[in-house]
């Protein structure tokens, strides 16, 4: 083979790669442009909320809904926070214990159903999952009667109990699938070393459950925080979470749209921050459970 032939063979892949570069760049440009358009469309309501919340009451109108505020005003956010502060506190009093308790119970259920099979477990697990498909509206009256019988009707504690019970099916499902992916050899080795039921869970499975707990905590936090039906039905006005109070933020004779928009942003801020800081772990945890389980 001559030197010219060898040179052409060496340079051919480079020439082909250079020819493909414009095509790759064009496809990436189209992809990013489509993503930007979809993101802008999705964030349009957030933009309206933000610019309206930063306007004064005199500046708010349908004709100027898309316009930037002429002068930034935090009056709407201040008024909304003053009105919603007690209800934001109620939401945190509700969400934190309900999320932690339901996650703990779901973890124990998943551990038992995945690693400690017993007679009837194949029947019990579908029965637990059946709770996911019961509509909220179908159990409102029984729930109200139960909370009255327990003496927690209209209170935050009663609402915590309801969300814990209603969250057990989904938390059990997530943890059961997650623990099913853990090799049984670890459990057998712990048993050989003399570890009992509690020690195996505490020393073996619990340290491996961080991703599963992140998924469950994010899921339960957002679901309980955004709940409206249970909150408006099962709690008194003094114990309303922020979602119910936000619905009653409108005035009797005139609607202060800047205050309502600011209140909506304040109510959505906790769940937004949770997904911003923990969203990547949420996706990793879901993939871990689905791919291994």
Secondary structure, 3 states (H helix, E strand, C coil): CCHHHHHHHHHHHHHHHHHHHHHHHHHHHHHHHHHHHHHHHHHHHHHHHHHHHCCCHHHCCCCCCCCCCCCCCCHHHHHHHHHHHHHHHHHHHHHHHHHHHHHHHHHHHHHHHHHCCCCCHHHHHHHHHHHHHCCHHHHHHHHHHHHHHHCCCECHHHHHHHHHHHHHHHHHHHHHHHHHCCCHHHHHHHHHCCCCHHHHHHHHHHHHCHHHHHHHHHHHHHHHHCCCHHHHHHECHHHCCHHHHHHCCCCCCCCCHHHHHHHHHHHHHHHHHHHHHHHHHHHHHHHHHHHHC
